[in-house]
């Protein structure tokens, strides 16, 4: 999860974290699907990267802050 959606209280269970996100709109990309176990793995990072990757070209130079 991105820092804005991650849990600030490590003692919380994943179910409590999920309840806190209920109703939120989060851009994600499915990175793994297991039909047999009925599980999906999502990535917020990949969803954001897809949004900006078309703006990045080979040999581009960026300055970080």
C-alpha positions as a Markdown table, in Angstrom:
| # | Residue | x | y | z |
|---|---|---|---|---|
| 1 | Unk | 0.0 | 0.0 | 0.0 |
| 2 | Unk | 1.1 | 3.5 | -0.6 |
| 3 | Unk | 2.0 | 5.5 | 2.5 |
| 4 | Unk | -1.2 | 7.4 | 2.4 |
| 5 | Unk | -3.2 | 4.1 | 2.6 |
| 6 | Unk | -0.9 | 2.1 | 4.9 |
| 7 | Unk | -1.6 | 1.5 | 8.5 |
| 8 | Unk | 0.1 | 3.7 | 11.0 |
| 9 | Unk | -0.8 | 1.2 | 13.8 |
| 10 | Unk | 1.1 | -2.1 | 13.3 |
| 11 | Unk | -1.1 | -3.9 | 15.8 |
| 12 | Unk | -4.2 | -3.6 | 13.6 |
| 13 | Unk | -5.2 | -6.6 | 11.7 |
| 14 | Unk | -5.6 | -6.6 | 7.9 |
| 15 | Unk | -9.4 | -6.8 | 8.4 |
| 16 | Unk | -9.4 | -3.6 | 10.4 |
| 17 | Unk | -7.2 | -1.8 | 7.8 |
| 18 | Unk | -9.6 | -3.0 | 5.1 |
| 19 | Unk | -12.6 | -1.7 | 7.0 |
| 20 | Unk | -11.0 | 1.7 | 7.2 |
| 21 | Unk | -10.5 | 1.8 | 3.5 |
| 22 | Unk | -14.1 | 0.8 | 2.7 |
| 23 | Unk | -15.7 | 3.4 | 0.4 |
| 24 | Unk | -12.3 | 4.8 | -0.6 |
| 25 | Unk | -11.4 | 5.1 | -4.3 |
| 26 | Unk | -7.9 | 3.7 | -4.9 |
| 27 | Unk | -6.2 | 3.2 | -8.3 |
| 28 | Unk | -4.8 | -0.3 | -8.5 |
| 29 | Unk | -3.6 | -2.8 | -11.0 |
| 30 | Unk | -4.1 | -6.6 | -10.7 |
| 31 | Unk | -0.6 | -8.1 | -10.6 |
| 32 | Unk | -1.6 | -11.7 | -9.7 |
| 33 | Unk | -4.8 | -13.7 | -10.0 |
| 34 | Unk | -5.2 | -17.2 | -8.5 |
| 35 | Unk | -8.5 | -18.6 | -9.6 |
| 36 | Unk | -8.0 | -21.8 | -7.6 |
| 37 | Unk | -7.6 | -20.0 | -4.3 |
| 38 | Unk | -9.9 | -17.1 | -5.4 |
| 39 | Unk | -7.2 | -14.5 | -4.6 |
| 40 | Unk | -6.2 | -11.3 | -6.3 |
| 41 | Unk | -3.1 | -9.3 | -5.6 |
| 42 | Unk | -3.2 | -5.6 | -6.4 |
| 43 | Unk | -0.5 | -2.9 | -6.8 |
| 44 | Unk | -1.0 | 0.8 | -6.3 |
| 45 | Unk | 2.6 | 1.4 | -7.6 |
| 46 | Unk | 2.0 | -0.3 | -10.9 |
| 47 | Unk | -1.3 | 1.6 | -11.4 |
| 48 | Unk | 0.5 | 4.9 | -10.9 |
| 49 | Unk | 3.5 | 3.9 | -13.1 |
| 50 | Unk | 1.1 | 3.0 | -16.0 |
| 51 | Unk | -0.3 | 6.5 | -15.7 |
| 52 | Unk | 3.1 | 8.2 | -16.1 |
| 53 | Unk | 5.2 | 5.7 | -18.0 |
| 54 | Unk | 4.1 | 7.1 | -21.4 |
| 55 | Unk | 5.9 | 10.3 | -20.5 |
| 56 | Unk | 9.2 | 8.7 | -19.9 |
| 57 | Unk | 11.6 | 8.0 | -22.8 |
| 58 | Unk | 14.9 | 6.2 | -23.1 |
| 59 | Unk | 17.8 | 8.6 | -22.3 |
| 60 | Unk | 15.5 | 11.1 | -20.4 |
| 61 | Unk | 17.2 | 12.6 | -17.4 |
| 62 | Unk | 15.2 | 13.6 | -14.3 |
| 63 | Unk | 16.3 | 15.5 | -11.2 |
| 64 | Unk | 14.9 | 14.2 | -7.9 |
| 65 | Unk | 14.2 | 16.2 | -4.8 |
